[in-house]
Amino acid sequence: MKEDKKPYIILSAAMTMDGKIASKIGDPELSDEDDWKNVHKLRTEVDAIMVGKGTIIKDNPKLHIKYYEHKGYYRIVLDSNLAIPLNSNVITYKSNIYPTIICTTENVSLKKIKKYESKNIRIIKSGKGKRVDLLKLMPLLFKEGIKTILLEGGGNLNWSFIKNDLIDEIRLTIAPLIVGGKNAVSLVEGE
Ligand SMILES: NC(=O)c1ccc[n+]([C@@H]2O[C@H](COP(=O)([O-])OP(=O)(O)OC[C@H]3O[C@@H](n4cnc5c(N)ncnc54)[C@H](OP(=O)(O)O)[C@@H]3O)[C@@H](O)[C@H]2O)c1
């Protein structure tokens, strides 16, 4: 994809020495406070933070900034069928500073869209397939003025970005841990 049509994408993650970004029962403590400070610093430098539906359901992150003064950015969630709970932190927490965009597909009903829009969520539709079409989505986000995105996982979304050759930079923290487990999410999932 032409660089003048897509945001610059930085993949950021903390993983174990065996490449896991969570244990099979959820998110292990992979980052210490210094690492969180680095991640939050990086968040100050981008226009948007992006995560997949799985990360919202499993971790319910706020995707905010601690440690630094900042005027905010977009939070972007990829959710093909509009299924994240309406009481998720990305919907309820400080939406005046971190407005949330949910990217979904053409398949979702207007009724569903209205439910989210009533919570001040912006909906962007991309593609008619089972999942959000990333190649169509990139120019749409770019047109919205989103020039830099910090992609914060999880493993399935990371894979889709890599498969579509959309990653420009990778920032990894490698924790001195081995968790194992075939059901633990890896930095890159997919087929
Ligand atoms: N250590 C770290 O740095 C870090 C960072 C983030 C997350 N995590 C961990 O990662 C785990 C979640 O990872 P995950 O792989 O289960 O979920 P994920 O990658 O966060 O979300 C995947 C989901 O996003 C939706 N999606 C929509 N369009 C997509 C597309 N084009 N490509 C891929 N997915 C798309 C799909 O659900 P629908 O089809 O239903 O829309 C898909 O199942 C959590 O345990 C979390 O703790 C760790």
The ligand as a Tripos MOL2 file, in Angstrom:
@<TRIPOS>MOLECULE
LIG
   48    52     1     0     0
SMALL
NO_CHARGES

@<TRIPOS>ATOM
      1 N1          1.4290   -8.2770   26.2260 N.am      1 LIG1
      2 C1          0.9480   -7.4170   25.3590 C.2       1 LIG1
      3 O1          1.6730   -6.5160   24.8990 O.2       1 LIG1
      4 C2         -0.4670   -7.5250   24.9180 C.ar      1 LIG1
      5 C3         -1.0560   -6.4740   24.1940 C.ar      1 LIG1
      6 C4         -2.3840   -6.6200   23.7610 C.ar      1 LIG1
      7 C5         -3.0730   -7.7990   24.0450 C.ar      1 LIG1
      8 N2         -2.4620   -8.7810   24.7380 N.ar      1 LIG1
      9 C6         -3.1640  -10.0410   25.0200 C.3       1 LIG1
     10 O2         -3.6730  -10.5670   23.7990 O.3       1 LIG1
     11 C7         -4.8460  -11.3200   24.0910 C.3       1 LIG1
     12 C8         -5.8960  -10.9840   23.0310 C.3       1 LIG1
     13 O3         -5.4290  -11.3810   21.7830 O.3       1 LIG1
     14 P1         -6.4140  -12.0880   20.7480 P.3       1 LIG1
     15 O4         -5.5670  -12.5600   19.6410 O.co2     1 LIG1
     16 O5         -7.2670  -13.0550   21.4850 O.co2     1 LIG1
     17 O6         -7.3880  -10.9100   20.3040 O.3       1 LIG1
     18 P2         -7.1540   -9.5500   19.4590 P.3       1 LIG1
     19 O7         -6.0690   -9.7150   18.4840 O.co2     1 LIG1
     20 O8         -7.0970   -8.4250   20.4310 O.co2     1 LIG1
     21 O9         -8.5540   -9.4190   18.7220 O.3       1 LIG1
     22 C9         -8.8460  -10.2960   17.6610 C.3       1 LIG1
     23 C10       -10.2620  -10.0560   17.2140 C.3       1 LIG1
     24 O10       -10.3740   -8.7840   16.5600 O.3       1 LIG1
     25 C11       -11.4150   -8.8600   15.6270 C.3       1 LIG1
     26 N3        -11.0010   -8.3940   14.3080 N.ar      1 LIG1
     27 C12       -11.7170   -7.5830   13.5070 C.ar      1 LIG1
     28 N4        -11.1250   -7.4090   12.3320 N.ar      1 LIG1
     29 C13        -9.9880   -8.1240   12.3760 C.ar      1 LIG1
     30 C14        -8.9610   -8.3600   11.4300 C.ar      1 LIG1
     31 N5         -8.9580   -7.7890   10.2200 N.pl3     1 LIG1
     32 N6         -7.9570   -9.1840   11.7790 N.ar      1 LIG1
     33 C15        -7.9120   -9.7680   12.9960 C.ar      1 LIG1
     34 N7         -8.8570   -9.5860   13.9400 N.ar      1 LIG1
     35 C16        -9.8920   -8.7600   13.6260 C.ar      1 LIG1
     36 C17       -11.8060  -10.3490   15.5020 C.3       1 LIG1
     37 O11       -13.0190  -10.5710   16.1990 O.3       1 LIG1
     38 P3        -14.3990  -10.3600   15.3790 P.3       1 LIG1
     39 O12       -14.2420  -11.1260   14.0900 O.co2     1 LIG1
     40 O13       -15.4540  -10.9040   16.2550 O.co2     1 LIG1
     41 O14       -14.4950   -8.9070   15.1640 O.co2     1 LIG1
     42 C18       -10.6980  -11.0690   16.2180 C.3       1 LIG1
     43 O15       -11.1040  -12.2670   16.8300 O.3       1 LIG1
     44 C19        -5.2820  -10.9610   25.4950 C.3       1 LIG1
     45 O16        -5.0590  -12.0710   26.3410 O.3       1 LIG1
     46 C20        -4.3770   -9.8190   25.8710 C.3       1 LIG1
     47 O17        -4.0100   -9.8560   27.2300 O.3       1 LIG1
     48 C21        -1.1850   -8.6690   25.2010 C.ar      1 LIG1
@<TRIPOS>BOND
     1     1     2 1
     2     2     3 2
     3     2     4 1
     4     4     5 ar
     5     4    48 ar
     6     5     6 ar
     7     6     7 ar
     8     7     8 ar
     9     8     9 1
    10     8    48 ar
    11     9    10 1
    12     9    46 1
    13    10    11 1
    14    11    12 1
    15    11    44 1
    16    12    13 1
    17    13    14 1
    18    14    15 2
    19    14    16 1
    20    14    17 1
    21    17    18 1
    22    18    19 2
    23    18    20 1
    24    18    21 1
    25    21    22 1
    26    22    23 1
    27    23    24 1
    28    23    42 1
    29    24    25 1
    30    25    26 1
    31    25    36 1
    32    26    27 ar
    33    26    35 ar
    34    27    28 ar
    35    28    29 ar
    36    29    30 ar
    37    29    35 ar
    38    30    31 1
    39    30    32 ar
    40    32    33 ar
    41    33    34 ar
    42    34    35 ar
    43    36    37 1
    44    36    42 1
    45    37    38 1
    46    38    39 2
    47    38    40 1
    48    38    41 1
    49    42    43 1
    50    44    45 1
    51    44    46 1
    52    46    47 1
@<TRIPOS>SUBSTRUCTURE
     1 LIG1         1 GROUP 0 **** ****
